[in-house]
Amino acid sequence: MRSRHLYVHVPFCKRRCSYCDFAVHATSSPPVDAWLDATAAELQARAGQRREPGRLDTLYVGGGTPSVLGLGVMARLRDIVETCYVLSPGAEWTVEANPESFSDELARDWVVAGVNRVSLGAQTFHAPALKWMGRLHGPEGPARAVAAARAAGLNNVSLDLIFGLPAALGRDWGADLERALALEPSHISLYGLTAERAAPLGRWVREGRTRLADEKVYGEEYLAAAERLTAAGYEHYEVSNFARTGCASRHNRAYWVGAAYLGLGVGAHSYVPPRRWWNLRDWAAYANALRDGRMPVAGEESLDADTASLERTWLGLRIAEGLDATTLNERQRGLAAQWERQGWVGSLDGRLRLTAEGWLLLDRLAVELDAAGRPGTAA
């Protein structure tokens, strides 16, 4: 494998949240040993034939809820990873956690294993909204978790927040932003609520039991967050992410710049250009495949030139660096000038960078810009 970036998925949660469509398995007793064995088997099958260990610049353990695995597991995972990879000096190792399962003891355990970044699923500080989501922590949970991380020396802390909640919940988005800022995290990620069809929320919306925030409110909350967080000194470095200087997610940036990466675990995706593949989403099917000596792949694709072009455009527009404007053709430059007049693009200074208003239209603008760059397509 040519990847210097490794993602490892933990599929276990105590409970599935109402909005969740991730590859998770709800259980009160995660099968830790079986998960480690499966992870080791997939890693060996993917990377075990190399003559010498590869080097990793980033390692990201996501979920699911990695913090439900308990003590000693990250050290055991590192031993598995190091059968095929060496962590580069200064490598970024992120692990996701939920506040209710992230204790002082677990924070210290992770630091000893080598974890140097934690991503906390705060989502909101509003008690009724937390209950509606199915979250297991209360409004004070994120503060306790941040304190535990810092007491252990784990100072690179990211918080996840969800905007666009149903108005009926009565959540004050501005108050949530202030509560998050008071914790002084190094990084904040925003997620707009969506009703995925397979999630409980998708069923509630189809049945008319829940009404999501309308497009206007969704946009207003996103723009309010962008304004407040940048005013507080955070760099809006990607459509949904804000960071203090030097604290941007290096692992996620690898995805956005089109780097190769390897994903292990249930539902995990991998990419070695031009090939992409993804794993089975069911824990039992995934584990059984590896136990039987089969790769747990659910599907794969090889990107053709047109798909790769659109993806490069979309990825370039979603990060603050934007695209190299000198590579644009006349039709694309015309579009960019039009978007600048509408406030969707910042000043064209050799780079095409979307504003926060432009990021709300990211998918549409990427398709239009890519189409304008192809011979024979309408402007």
Buried (B, 14 or more C-beta within 10 A) or exposed (E): BEBBBBBBBBBBBBBBBBBBBBBBBBBEEBBBEEBBBBBBBBBBBBBEEEEEBBEBBBBBBBBBBBBBBEEEBBBBBBEBBEEBBEBEEEBBBBBBBBBBBBBBEBBBBBBEBBBBBBBBBBBBBBEEBBEBBBBBBBBEBBBBBBEBBBEBEBBBBBBBBBBBBBEEBEBEBEEBBEBBBEBEBBBBBBBBBBBEEEBBBBBBBEEEEBEBBEEEBBBBBBBBBBEBBEEBEBBBBBBBBBBBEEBBBBBBBBBBEBBBBBBBBBBBBBBBEEEBBBBBBBBEEBBBBBEEEEEBBBEEEEBEEEEBBBBBBBBBBBBBBBBEBEEBEEBBBEBBEEBBEEEBBBEBEEBBBBBBBBBBBBEEBBEBBBBBBEEEEEE
